[in-house]
Amino acid sequence: MNILVTGSAGQLGKEIQKLSAGLMDNFFFTDAEDLDITEQNLLNTYVGLNKINFIVNCAAYTAVDKAESEPQKAELINKIGPLNLAVVCSDFNIPLIHISTDFVFDGNKNSPYIETDLTNPLSVYGKTKLEGEQEIIKKAPTFAIIRTSWLYSEFGSNFVKTILRLGREKSEIKIVADQLGSPTYARDLAKVVLDIIPKIKKGTKELFHYSNNGVASWFDFAAKIIELSDLKCKAVPIPTKDYPTPAKRPKYSVMDKTKIKNYFNINISQWQESLAECINHMRGSL
């Protein structure tokens, strides 16, 4: 197959690039500089010329706080981009895997969110990501939308890298302890994406949740990063009110992964195991 992966300079895109090396399929890795998904004509031309027959969309505006002051830019990438991809998938009758987020929920639930739970995003980022999902659901002939959470890897900017940097610079870091979710190692998600590409049959229209197993607060996550990295820094728990941000976050965004596990027969690692694996990969730069 000729598989187009958009947003390939991001964490997930880079992990897919790394893991796909040596696979039989022909991958086309693009980022905004190579292929602007907000331009419908460019997208249609690219897909036609390269005989693309599967698309994985990793492109997103993910600066959650910045999105509050750049709503139009967030909407362009998170809503219009997916809309254009859905249209091109309809025109060429090809399947689409699209990555979305736990931020489509408001966090007022106290048990893991399932795919059919009501959405109610609290931020511009969450709202525009939800609108992107809705455009795909309306227009794409075959799709799998995968909502994920708290993504990190050895690539790009992420929470793990921030804690490693601060842990070397400071003796103490204050971390929010009353927001609960599930960290996700981008490499684990990349493996799932590559695994399910051949399993998505024409006409499939499904929404899935995927993260690593287990529940953590940002404080728990930070404390584990510090422990696994042998840093001398101490993590100190604080409430959300003591760390105000432009964008409001869901206080609880744990997602139920039963559907994706059963649908594709996949195993999901505990977040602590995957974090240890990621930090081992990063040892050289610590």
Stockholm file with secondary structure:
# STOCKHOLM 1.0

chainA/1-286         MNILVTGSAGQLGKEIQKLSAGLMDNFFFTDAEDLDITEQNLLNTYVGLNKINFIVNCAAYTAVDKAESEPQKAELINKIGPLNLAVVCSDFNIPLIHISTDFVFDGNKNSPYIETDLTNPLSVYGKTKLEGEQEIIKKAPTFAIIRTSWLYSEFGSNFVKTILRLGREKSEIKIVADQLGSPTYARDLAKVVLDIIPKIKKGTKELFHYSNNGVASWFDFAAKIIELSDLKCKAVPIPTKDYPTPAKRPKYSVMDKTKIKNYFNINISQWQESLAECINHMRGSL
#=GR chainA/1-286 SS CEEEEESTTSHHHHHHHHHHTTCSSEEEECCTTTCCTTCHHHHHHHHHHTTCCEEEECCCCCCTTGGGTCHHHHHIIIIIHHHHHHHHHHHHTCCEEEEEEGGGSCSCCSSCBCTTSCCCCCSHHHHHHHHHHHHHHHHCSSEEEEEECSEECSSSSCHHHHHHHHHHHCSEEEEECSCEECCEEHHHHHHHHHHHGGGCCTTCEEEEECCCBSCEEHHHHHHHHHHHTTCCCEEEEECGGGSCCSSCCCSBCCBCCHHHHHHHTCCCCBHHHHHHHHHHHHGGGC
#=GC SS_cons         CEEEEESTTSHHHHHHHHHHTTCSSEEEECCTTTCCTTCHHHHHHHHHHTTCCEEEECCCCCCTTGGGTCHHHHHIIIIIHHHHHHHHHHHHTCCEEEEEEGGGSCSCCSSCBCTTSCCCCCSHHHHHHHHHHHHHHHHCSSEEEEEECSEECSSSSCHHHHHHHHHHHCSEEEEECSCEECCEEHHHHHHHHHHHGGGCCTTCEEEEECCCBSCEEHHHHHHHHHHHTTCCCEEEEECGGGSCCSSCCCSBCCBCCHHHHHHHTCCCCBHHHHHHHHHHHHGGGC
//
